[in-house]
């Protein structure tokens, strides 16, 4: 496998683990990390988050990943699934871990 692709996949897995940890520790999602499906919707029938949780999630992500989420056009679509949050994190990291 291409070393660049391997590095990207490893980084993505690490960021997924961090997002799952934020969901469990800060938003009190009552699941084990491996039980949180990356394609699970964050709101409604997925993880069951609500609008108050959305605000707390933004604050928690800013704290955990040390960036600001002030572009509503970027943030709103990224609040759909766990995977979309990971994509947001990777973009906010400046693309230095972009897919090869």
C-alpha positions in Angstrom: 0.0 0.0 0.0 1.1 3.5 -0.8 2.9 5.0 2.3 1.0 8.3 1.9 -2.3 6.5 1.9 -1.2 4.5 4.9 -0.3 7.7 6.8 -3.6 9.3 5.9 -5.6 6.3 7.0 -3.7 6.1 10.3 -4.2 9.8 11.0 -7.9 9.5 10.1 -8.3 6.6 12.5 -6.6 8.6 15.3 -8.9 11.6 14.7 -11.9 9.3 14.7 -10.9 7.9 18.1 -10.6 11.5 19.4 -14.0 12.5 18.1 -15.5 9.4 19.6 -13.8 10.3 22.9 -15.3 13.8 22.8 -18.8 12.4 22.2 -18.5 10.0 25.1 -16.7 12.2 27.6 -18.1 15.6 26.9 -21.5 14.9 25.5 -22.1 11.8 27.6 -23.0 9.5 24.7 -23.7 6.2 26.5 -21.7 3.9 24.2 -18.3 2.3 24.0 -16.1 3.9 21.3 -16.2 0.9 19.0 -20.0 1.0 19.2 -20.2 4.5 17.7 -20.6 3.9 14.0 -18.7 6.5 11.9 -21.7 6.8 9.6 -24.2 7.3 12.5 -26.2 10.5 12.3 -25.3 12.8 15.3 -28.9 14.0 15.8 -32.3 12.4 15.9 -32.4 8.6 15.6 -28.6 8.3 15.4 -26.7 9.3 18.5 -29.7 11.3 19.7 -28.0 14.7 20.2 -30.1 17.8 20.3 -29.5 21.6 19.6 -28.0 22.2 23.0 -25.6 19.3 22.4 -24.6 20.9 19.1 -23.3 24.0 20.9 -21.4 21.8 23.4 -20.0 19.7 20.6 -18.6 22.8 18.8 -17.0 24.0 22.0 -15.6 20.5 22.8 -14.2 20.1 19.3 -12.5 23.6 19.5 -11.0 22.7 22.8 -9.9 19.2 21.8 -8.4 20.1 18.4 -7.3 23.6 19.2 -9.1 25.4 16.3 -12.0 27.8 15.9 -15.2 26.8 14.1 -16.6 30.2 13.1 -17.5 29.5 9.5 -21.2 28.4 9.7 -21.1 27.3 6.0 -18.4 24.8 6.9 -19.7 23.7 10.3 -23.4 23.0 9.6 -22.9 20.3 6.9 -20.1 18.8 9.1 -22.5 18.2 11.9 -24.4 15.3 10.2 -22.3 12.2 11.0 -19.3 11.2 13.0 -17.4 10.8 9.7 -18.3 14.3 8.6 -16.9 15.6 11.9 -13.6 13.7 11.2 -13.6 15.3 7.7 -14.0 18.7 9.4 -11.1 18.1 11.8 -8.9 17.0 8.9 -9.8 20.1 6.9 -9.2 22.4 9.9 -5.8 20.8 10.4 -4.9 22.6 7.2 -4.9 19.8 4.8 -1.6 18.5 6.0 -3.1 15.1 6.3 -5.2 15.1 3.1 -5.8 11.9 1.2 -3.1 11.2 -1.3 
